[in-house]
Amino acid sequence: MIGTGAARLADATNIAPVIQPLAEATGVFSYLWLLIALPLLGATVLLLGGRRTNRWGPYFAVLMVVAAAAYGIALLVGLLGRSADDRAVGQTLFEWVFVGGFTAPMALQLDQLSIVFVLLITIVGSLIHIYSLGYMEHDPDKRKFFGFLNLFVAAMLLLVLADNYLLLYVGWEGVGLASYLLISFWQYKPSAAAAGKKAFVMNRIGDVGLSLAIMLIFVTFGTVVFDEVFAMAGEASESTLTWIGLLLLLAAAGKSAQFPLQAWLLDAMEGPTPVSALIHAATMVTAGVYLIVRSGAIYDQTIFALTAVMVIGVITMFLGAFIGSAKDDIKKSLAGSTMSQIGYMVLAAGLGPVGYVFAIFHLLTHGVFKANLFLGAGSVIHGMNGEQDMRRYGALRKVMVITWLTFMAAYLAIIGIPPFSGFWSKDDIIHAAFEVNVFVGVCAIIAAGITGFYMTRMVIMTFFGKPRWPDDAHPHESKAVMTIPLIILAIGSMFTGMALLFWGDIIDWLTPVTGLEQSPLPFPTILLEIATLVVVLVGVAIAIGMYRKDVPEEAPQDVNILTKAARNSMYDDAINDVLVVQPTYSLSRAFIGVDNRGIDGIVNGLAAFVGGSGERLRRWQTGFARSYALAMVGGAVLVVVVLAVVRLP
């Protein structure tokens, strides 16, 4: 039986009887590896081709991602022709690892969950690539930039298509490498170089969690293949599954910038703005949510680990919202927003089967409107000659009309105004949260109100009020190569939620993979939606009241303690310095002392003893025959004396 959403799509075009034979005849599922190979080919050509690819290389990179997107759409059409329980398509390329009885295949898996990620990565990634043609037009290293973008897309596709944890780990590390290369792309700036290193190091902490989880999975189940692990999950002890779940959560916290590994995300804004859009919308930070939802069969067996996921999501949801409310750098404010929105998704994933599907639903709508917001911010920065401080903006709607209108579409989507896309997915998460825990549901509503505040603050400071432009700024609308992707994403910000929910029926589409449990609320759902909308509008009204007439040119000094903390990113760097960096330095100094005075002391002392002994013995080597003869006679006399003494009774 075809799922409801697929049936609507297939019946609407009357192609249900045709899709399956056509897909099988063309062998569309036989080339899954092309999804990864196409952007990987682009990265290889651009990074190894040298300067000879400077002129056409960026266009080749765009072509590779667009081709991958087209193939992804063809795969979706093929899956629509299959029944709901027959949509998992696997392809084993070769046996990758075989040691003793352990094997790990180089195998890919396409199902309802992975295909939505494929489409998000490739379609949004294509728009970001096209936008980058204009944004990076005058950068002397744009060839390398596009090569790194292709590498990023290829690594993320490998991550979501892998059919086992070991191969997923390869994509996981590839994403980390690509993010380092792109965040620190302008490495001549010390801040960019430091930001790249910070992201790389903090992600390594999470990666340790993933590597330990994979080891524990192998020790427990004897395999790392998803289907085999999930089939045996119910047979393992709860304590073992709890440890696996917590280690996977640590990995997710690193990649998705969740508490306590969130500090790298704001510094990552040092990279070019298209990088920020790719990281926040289609790759990197979505990886952690994917890992948790993909591992749902493990989390379903351990309430402790599942609760930990939910708690981390709630904490980060508020941390990001507070940070976004206080930052004056437009990209850093959006970065705080991403932390908060990913927190919503992690919260939903922590609800278990009640929320898995809604976490992915919000991830998809967020991927569209957050790409719209970041690329819109990039258009503003581009038009303002590189200025990122919103206190130096104002009244830009008059000179950047397309950027303003498209940004407003994404703004209405993220704060959840119906019928824009964020309304549908965020309200589903809030609804699911109330089904499980009223307190968590209330937290989600409050965070929605804070979202209304900080996003309205951003819109007013940027597009409304009086001009506060620097003298050297001459704001202007961006080129068509940048505004066309913005227009497409703005349309997506308006209609993606409705399209996924009512036309594609994302709930029915994902349920065979994620599962779904629902229970009725003790009050009408419409009341919850009205309450959420009222709280959002209160946040909007507060922001309008605070910033409609005046935007302070300098950060106020007499702010409250929460605002001070938010301006300093909740003191995450200071806390990390006290809890991690300084203790590590102290421990390193202690080890250095042990090494210098202990280990080196023993080794150097032994060497000195041997050297001194040799020096003393060397004095006996005089080179005179008479000295050696005298020594021989003395030795003979000594031997005779010893023998005589020994023979005495």
C-alpha positions in Angstrom: 0.0 0.0 0.0 1.4 3.4 -1.0 1.7 5.9 1.9 -0.9 8.7 2.0 1.5 11.4 0.9 2.9 9.4 -2.0 -0.6 8.4 -3.1 -1.6 12.1 -3.3 1.4 12.9 -5.4 1.1 9.9 -7.6 -2.7 10.1 -8.0 -2.6 13.8 -8.8 -0.5 13.1 -11.8 -1.9 9.6 -12.5 1.6 8.1 -12.8 1.5 5.5 -10.0 1.2 2.5 -12.4 4.0 3.9 -14.6 6.7 5.0 -12.1 7.8 1.6 -10.8 8.3 -0.1 -14.2 10.0 3.0 -15.5 12.3 3.3 -12.5 13.2 -0.4 -12.7 13.7 -0.3 -16.5 16.1 2.7 -16.4 17.9 1.3 -13.4 17.7 4.6 -11.6 18.5 2.9 -8.2 21.6 1.3 -9.6 23.7 4.4 -9.5 23.3 5.7 -5.9 27.0 6.3 -5.8 26.6 9.0 -8.4 25.0 11.2 -5.7 28.4 11.3 -3.9 30.6 10.9 -7.0 29.3 14.0 -8.8 30.2 16.7 -6.2 33.3 14.7 -5.3 34.4 14.8 -8.9 33.9 18.6 -8.8 36.1 18.9 -5.7 38.8 16.7 -7.2 38.9 18.6 -10.5 39.0 22.1 -8.8 41.4 21.2 -6.1 43.9 19.2 -8.2 43.4 21.0 -11.5 45.3 24.1 -10.5 45.0 27.5 -12.1 43.9 26.2 -15.4 40.4 25.6 -13.9 40.1 29.2 -12.5 37.9 30.4 -15.3 35.4 27.6 -15.7 35.9 25.7 -12.4 33.2 27.4 -10.3 30.6 26.8 -13.1 31.7 23.1 -13.2 31.2 22.9 -9.4 27.7 24.3 -9.7 26.9 21.9 -12.5 28.0 18.9 -10.4 25.7 19.8 -7.5 22.8 20.6 -9.8 23.3 17.3 -11.5 23.2 15.6 -8.1 20.0 17.4 -7.3 18.4 16.3 -10.6 19.4 12.7 -9.9 18.0 13.0 -6.3 14.6 14.1 -7.8 14.7 11.1 -10.1 15.3 8.8 -7.1 12.4 10.4 -5.3 10.1 9.7 -8.3 11.4 6.1 -8.3 10.6 5.7 -4.6 7.1 7.0 -5.1 6.4 4.0 -7.3 7.1 1.6 -4.4 4.9 0.6 -1.5 5.6 2.2 1.9 7.4 -1.0 3.2 9.5 -1.4 0.1 11.2 2.0 -0.1 14.6 1.0 1.4 17.0 0.6 -1.5 20.5 -0.6 -0.8 23.7 -0.8 -2.9 26.8 -2.5 -1.9 29.8 -1.3 -3.8 32.5 -3.6 -2.2 33.6 -5.1 1.1 35.5 -2.2 2.7 36.7 -3.7 5.9 37.2 -7.4 6.7 39.2 -8.4 9.7 38.6 -11.8 11.2 34.8 -12.3 11.4 34.1 -8.5 11.2 33.1 -7.0 7.9 32.0 -3.4 7.0 30.7 -2.9 3.5 31.1 0.2 1.4 27.3 0.2 1.1 24.7 2.9 0.6 21.1 3.0 1.7 18.3 5.1 0.3 15.0 5.3 2.2 12.4 7.8 3.1 14.7 9.5 5.7 17.8 9.7 3.6 16.1 10.9 0.4 14.7 14.0 2.2 18.2 14.8 3.3 19.5 14.2 -0.2 17.0 16.7 -1.6 17.7 19.3 1.1 21.5 19.0 0.6 21.5 19.1 -3.1 18.7 21.6 -3.9 19.5 24.1 -1.2 23.2 23.4 -1.9 22.7 24.2 -5.6 21.1 27.5 -4.8 24.0 28.4 -2.4 26.5 27.5 -5.1 24.7 29.7 -7.7 24.6 32.6 -5.2 28.3 32.1 -4.5 29.1 32.9 -8.2 28.1 36.5 -7.4 29.3 36.7 -3.8 32.8 35.3 -4.5 33.1 36.9 -7.9 36.2 38.9 -7.1 37.9 36.5 -4.7 41.2 35.4 -6.1 40.8 31.9 -4.6 37.2 31.3 -5.6 38.3 28.1 -7.4 39.4 26.6 -4.1 36.3 27.9 -2.4 34.0 26.1 -4.9 36.1 23.0 -4.6 35.7 23.0 -0.8 31.9 23.6 -1.2 31.7 20.5 -3.5 33.7 18.5 -0.9 31.3 19.6 1.8 28.2 18.5 -0.2 29.9 15.1 -1.1 30.8 14.4 2.6 27.3 15.2 3.8 25.7 13.0 1.2 28.0 10.2 2.2 27.0 10.7 5.8 23.2 10.4 5.2 23.5 7.6 2.6 25.8 5.3 4.5 24.1 2.1 5.6 26.4 1.5 8.6 28.0 3.5 11.4 31.6 3.1 10.2 30.9 4.5 6.7 28.8 7.3 8.3 31.9 8.1 10.4 33.8 8.7 7.2 31.2 11.2 6.0 31.1 12.7 9.5 34.8 13.4 9.5 34.6 14.7 5.9 32.1 17.2 6.9 34.4 18.3 9.8 37.3 18.7 7.4 35.3 20.7 4.9 33.9 23.0 7.6 37.5 23.7 8.8 38.6 24.5 5.3 35.7 26.8 4.6 35.4 28.6 8.0 39.1 29.4 7.9 39.0 30.1 4.1 40.1 33.7 4.6 43.0 32.5 6.8 45.0 35.7 6.3 42.6 37.0 9.0 43.8 35.8 12.4 40.2 35.6 13.5 39.2 33.3 10.6 42.2 31.0 11.2 41.4 30.8 14.9 37.7 30.2 14.2 38.5 27.3 11.9 40.8 25.7 14.5 38.2 26.2 17.2 35.5 24.5 15.1 37.8 21.6 14.3 38.9 21.0 17.9 35.5 21.2 19.4 34.1 18.9 16.8 36.9 16.4 17.6 35.5 16.2 21.1 32.1 15.1 19.7 33.9 12.8 17.2 35.5 10.9 20.1 31.9 10.2 21.3 30.9 8.8 17.9 34.0 6.7 17.6 33.5 5.2 21.2 29.8 4.7 20.4 30.7 2.7 17.2 33.2 0.6 19.2 30.6 -0.1 21.8 28.0 -0.9 19.1 30.4 -3.4 17.5 31.3 -5.0 20.9 27.6 -5.3 21.8 26.1 -6.4 18.5 29.1 -7.8 16.5 28.1 -5.5 13.5 27.8 -1.8 12.7 25.2 -2.1 9.9 22.1 -0.1 10.7 19.5 -2.8 10.0 21.3 -5.5 11.9 22.0 -3.3 14.9 18.5 -2.0 15.1 17.0 -5.5 14.8 19.0 -6.6 17.9 18.7 -3.4 19.9 16.0 -4.9 22.1 18.3 -7.7 23.2 21.0 -5.5 24.6 21.1 -4.4 28.2 19.6 -1.0 29.0 22.8 0.3 30.6 24.8 -0.5 27.4 22.2 1.2 25.2 22.2 4.2 27.5 26.0 4.6 27.1 25.6 4.2 23.4 22.9 6.8 23.3 24.9 9.3 25.5 28.0 8.9 23.3 25.9 9.4 20.2 24.4 12.5 21.8 27.9 13.8 22.5 28.7 13.4 18.8 25.5 15.2 17.8 26.2 18.0 20.2 29.5 18.6 18.5 28.2 18.7 15.0 24.9 20.4 15.7 26.4 23.0 18.1 24.4 21.9 21.0 25.2 22.5 24.7 27.9 22.2 25.9 29.8 22.1 22.5 28.1 25.1 21.0 30.9 27.7 21.3 32.3 27.1 17.8 29.2 28.1 15.9 29.3 31.9 16.4 33.0 32.1 15.6 32.3 30.1 12.4 30.7 33.2 11.0 34.3 34.3 10.1 33.9 32.3 6.9 32.2 33.7 3.7 28.5 34.0 4.1 27.6 31.2 1.6 29.5 28.9 3.9 27.4 30.0 6.8 24.3 29.3 4.8 25.5 25.8 3.8 26.5 24.9 7.4 23.3 26.2 9.0 20.8 25.1 6.4 21.8 22.0 4.5 24.9 20.4 6.1 27.0 20.3 9.3 24.5 21.3 12.0 21.8 19.0 10.6 24.1 16.0 10.9 23.5 15.6 14.7 19.7 15.6 14.3 20.0 13.0 11.6 22.3 10.8 13.7 19.8 10.8 16.6 16.7 10.1 14.5 18.5 7.4 12.5 19.5 5.8 15.8 15.9 6.0 17.1 15.7 2.2 17.6 18.5 2.5 20.2 17.1 5.5 21.9 13.6 3.9 22.1 15.2 1.3 24.5 16.7 3.8 27.0 14.6 6.5 28.6 17.6 8.0 30.3 19.5 8.8 27.1 16.2 9.9 25.4 15.6 12.3 28.2 19.1 13.6 28.0 18.6 14.4 24.4 15.4 16.4 25.2 17.1 18.3 28.1 20.1 19.3 25.8 17.6 20.5 23.2 15.7 22.6 25.7 18.9 24.2 27.1 20.3 25.0 23.7 17.0 26.3 22.5 17.1 29.0 25.1 20.9 29.6 24.9 20.7 30.3 21.2 17.6 32.5 21.6 19.2 34.7 24.2 22.4 35.0 22.2 20.4 35.9 19.1 18.6 38.6 21.0 21.7 40.5 22.0 24.2 40.2 19.1 24.6 43.2 16.8 26.6 41.3 14.2 23.8 40.1 11.8 25.5 36.8 11.1 26.2 36.0 14.7 22.6 36.8 15.6 21.5 34.4 12.9 24.0 31.8 14.3 22.3 32.1 17.7 19.0 31.6 15.9 20.4 28.4 14.3 21.4 27.1 17.7 17.9 27.7 19.0 16.1 26.1 16.0 18.4 23.1 16.1 17.6 22.9 19.8 13.9 22.6 18.8 14.8 19.7 16.5 16.9 18.0 19.2 14.1 18.5 21.7 11.6 16.9 19.3 14.0 14.0 18.7 14.2 13.6 22.5 10.5 13.0 22.6 11.2 9.6 20.9 8.6 8.2 18.5 6.3 11.1 19.4 8.7 13.6 17.9 11.2 12.0 15.5 9.1 12.8 12.4 8.5 16.4 13.5 12.2 17.0 14.2 12.9 16.1 10.5 9.9 18.2 9.3 11.2 21.3 11.1 14.7 20.5 9.8 13.5 20.6 6.3 11.5 23.8 6.6 14.3 25.4 8.6 16.8 24.4 5.9 14.9 26.5 3.4 14.2 29.7 5.4 17.5 29.7 7.2 19.3 29.5 3.8 17.1 32.4 2.8 18.0 34.4 5.9 21.8 33.8 5.6 21.9 34.5 1.9 19.8 37.6 2.5 22.3 38.7 5.2 25.1 38.1 2.8 23.3 40.3 0.2 23.1 43.0 2.8 26.8 42.6 3.8 27.7 42.6 0.1 25.7 45.8 -0.5 27.2 47.5 2.7 30.8 46.9 1.6 31.4 44.2 4.1 29.8 45.8 7.2 28.1 43.2 9.5 27.1 45.4 12.4 23.3 46.0 12.3 23.8 49.3 14.3 25.4 50.6 11.0 22.4 49.6 8.9 18.8 51.0 8.8 16.4 51.9 6.1 17.9 49.4 3.7 14.5 48.4 2.4 14.5 51.5 0.3 17.7 50.6 -1.6 17.6 46.7 -1.5 14.0 46.0 -2.2 14.4 42.3 -3.4 16.7 41.5 -0.5 14.2 43.1 1.9 11.1 41.3 0.5 12.8 37.9 0.4 14.2 38.4 3.9 10.7 39.2 5.2 9.4 35.9 3.8 12.0 34.0 5.8 11.4 36.2 8.8 7.7 35.4 8.9 8.5 31.7 8.4 11.0 31.4 11.3 8.8 33.2 13.8 5.9 30.9 12.8 3.3 33.2 11.3 0.7 31.2 9.3 0.7 30.1 6.6 4.5 30.5 6.2 6.5 27.2 6.5 7.9 27.5 10.0 4.4 27.8 11.5 3.5 24.2 10.5 6.7 22.5 11.6 7.3 24.4 14.8 3.7 24.1 16.0 3.9 20.3 15.4 7.0 20.2 17.8 5.2 22.2 20.4 2.1 20.0 20.1 4.3 16.8 20.5 6.1 18.4 23.5 2.8 18.9 25.3 1.9 15.3 24.6 4.9 14.2 26.6 5.7 16.9 29.1 3.7 20.1 29.8 6.8 21.9 31.1 8.8 21.2 28.0 5.8 22.4 25.9 5.7 25.7 27.8 9.4 26.1 27.3 9.0 25.6 23.5 6.3 28.3 23.5 8.4 30.8 25.4 11.3 30.1 23.0 9.0 30.9 20.2 8.2 34.2 21.7 11.9 35.0 22.1 12.3 34.1 18.4 9.7 36.7 17.5 11.7 39.2 19.5 15.2 38.7 18.2 14.1 38.3 14.6 11.9 41.4 14.7 14.9 43.3 16.3 17.0 42.1 13.3 14.5 43.2 10.7 14.0 46.7 12.3 17.7 47.3 12.8 18.5 46.3 9.2 15.7 47.4 7.0 13.7 50.1 8.9 14.4 53.3 10.8 16.8 56.0 9.6 20.0 55.3 7.7 23.0 54.7 10.0 25.4 53.9 7.2 29.2 54.4 7.4 30.6 57.1 5.2 32.2 54.7 2.8 29.0 52.6 2.4 26.9 52.9 -0.7 24.2 50.2 -0.3 22.8 48.7 -3.4 20.8 45.7 -4.6 22.8 42.6 -5.4 23.2 41.1 -8.9 20.6 38.7 -10.3 22.9 35.7 -9.7 22.4 36.4 -6.0 18.8 37.7 -5.9 17.3 34.8 -8.0 18.3 32.2 -5.4 16.8 34.5 -2.8 13.5 34.7 -4.7 13.4 30.9 -5.0 14.2 30.4 -1.3 11.6 33.1 -0.4 8.9 31.1 -2.3 10.1 28.0 -0.4 9.9 29.9 2.9 6.2 30.6 2.1 5.1 27.3 0.8 7.5 24.5 1.9 5.6 23.7 5.1 2.2 23.4 3.4 3.7 21.5 0.5 5.4 19.0 2.8 2.4 18.6 5.1 -0.6 18.6 2.8 0.7 17.7 -0.6 3.7 15.5 0.2 2.3 14.4 3.6 5.8 14.3 5.2 4.3 12.6 8.3 3.2 9.5 6.5 6.3 9.5 4.3 8.7 9.3 7.3 6.7 7.2 9.7 7.8 3.8 8.3 11.4 4.8 9.2 11.0 7.0 12.2 7.8 5.6 13.8 5.1 7.7 15.2 3.1 7.7 18.4 0.4 10.3 19.1 -2.1 10.9 21.8 -4.8 13.6 22.0 -4.3 16.7 24.1 -6.8 17.5 27.0 -7.6 20.7 25.2 -8.3 21.6 21.5 -5.2 22.0 19.3 -6.4 25.3 18.0 -6.1 26.8 21.5 -2.4 25.7 21.6 -1.8 27.3 18.2 -3.5 30.5 19.2 -1.5 30.7 22.5 1.7 30.1 20.6 0.9 32.8 18.1 -0.1 35.3 20.8 3.3 34.7 22.6 5.1 35.2 19.3 3.3 38.5 18.6 4.1 39.7 22.2 7.8 39.1 21.4 7.3 41.0 18.1 5.6 43.9 19.9 8.3 44.2 22.5 11.0 44.4 19.8 9.0 47.0 17.9 8.6 49.1 21.1 12.3 48.9 21.9 13.8 49.5 18.4 11.2 51.4 16.4 12.4 54.8 17.3 16.0 54.4 18.4 18.9 52.0 17.8 21.8 52.7 20.1 25.0 53.3 18.3 27.1 51.7 21.0 26.2 48.7 23.2 24.6 50.0 26.4 26.6 49.6 29.5 23.9 49.5 32.1 22.2 46.4 30.8 20.9 43.6 33.0 22.9 40.5 33.8 21.1 38.3 31.2 21.8 40.8 28.4 25.5 41.1 29.4 25.7 37.3 29.3 24.0 37.1 25.9 26.3 39.7 24.5 29.2 37.6 25.6 27.7 34.4 24.1 26.6 33.2 27.6 30.3 33.3 28.6 30.8 30.0 26.8 34.5 30.8 25.9 35.2 31.9 29.5 33.5 28.7 30.9 35.4 26.5 28.5 38.6 28.3 29.5 38.1 27.7 33.2 36.8 24.1 32.9 38.8 22.8 30.0 41.6 25.0 28.7 43.3 26.1 31.9 43.1 22.6 33.6 44.5 21.2 30.4 47.4 23.7 30.5 48.0 22.9 34.2 48.0 19.2 33.5 50.3 19.7 30.5 52.7 21.7 32.6 52.6 18.9 35.3 53.4 16.3 32.7 56.2 18.5 31.3 57.6 18.8 34.8 57.4 15.0 35.3 59.0 14.6 31.9 61.8 17.1 32.5 62.6 16.2 36.1 61.6 12.6 36.2 61.9 10.8 32.9 64.5 13.1 31.4 66.3 13.2 34.8 66.6 9.4 34.9 67.6 9.2 31.2 70.1 12.1 31.4 71.5 10.8 34.8 72.1 7.4 33.3 73.8 9.0 30.3 75.9 11.1 32.6 76.9 8.1 34.7 77.9 6.1 31.6 79.7 9.1 30.1 81.6 9.8 33.4 82.6 6.2 33.8 83.9 6.1 30.3 85.8 9.3 30.9 87.5 7.8 34.0 88.3 4.5 32.3 89.7 6.4 29.3 92.6 7.6 31.5 93.9 4.1 31.7 94.4 4.1 27.9 97.8 5.9 27.9 99.2 4.4 24.7 102.6 3.5 26.4 103.7 -0.2 26.2 105.5 0.0 29.6 102.3 1.0 31.3 100.4 -1.9 29.8 103.3 -4.3 30.8 103.3 -3.1 34.3 99.6 -3.6 34.5 99.9 -7.1 33.2 102.6 -7.9 35.8 100.5 -6.4 38.5 97.5 -8.4 37.4 99.6 -11.6 37.4 100.8 -10.9 40.9 97.3 -10.3 42.0 96.1 -13.6 40.5 99.0 -15.5 42.3 98.1 -13.9 45.6 94.4 -14.7 45.3 95.2 -18.3 44.4 97.5 -18.6 47.3 94.9 -17.2 49.7 92.2 -19.5 48.4 94.4 -22.6 48.9 95.2 -21.8 52.5 93.4 -24.3 54.9 
